[in-house]
Amino acid sequence: MICTEAEAKTKWCPMARAIVDGAGDAVASRNGHGAGLAGTECLGSACMLWGWLNPPPRHDGDKPQRGRCGLARNAGEYPPAS
């Protein structure tokens, strides 16, 4: 998914983890109903998986630079499923 860093930071990250009990030893990224837990959102460029489309990040007038998560499949990188 190609998006701005601000848009990415509103998305759930499957790699992020949050403590779910008071003892601090159980972690999860989603609750029992499939919703992302607080603190499991994308970190954008603070994450090692984040990639800018045209580094370095820059702003072209009112159009912020766009990037994507390295876990996300780019539509042009793989042949369509048969």
C-alpha positions, 0 to 999 in steps of 0.5 A: 500500500503506497501512502504518505507517512501520516496515512501509514501511521493510522494503520495497524502493523502486524509486527508491532506488539503491546502488553495485554496483561498487568504482569507485562509478560503477555504480548499481542498485536490484536485483541480477541475480536481482530481489532488492533491494540493501542500502540500497534500502529505503523511507525512510518520512517522510524521502522526499518521496513519503511521505504520511501518511493523516491528517497530522500523524503521531500515535499513537492509543494502540497504533495507529501512524499509517499512510501510503503511498508516493506512487508507490503507486496507491490502490485508490479513486483509479482505476476498475478495469481492464476 
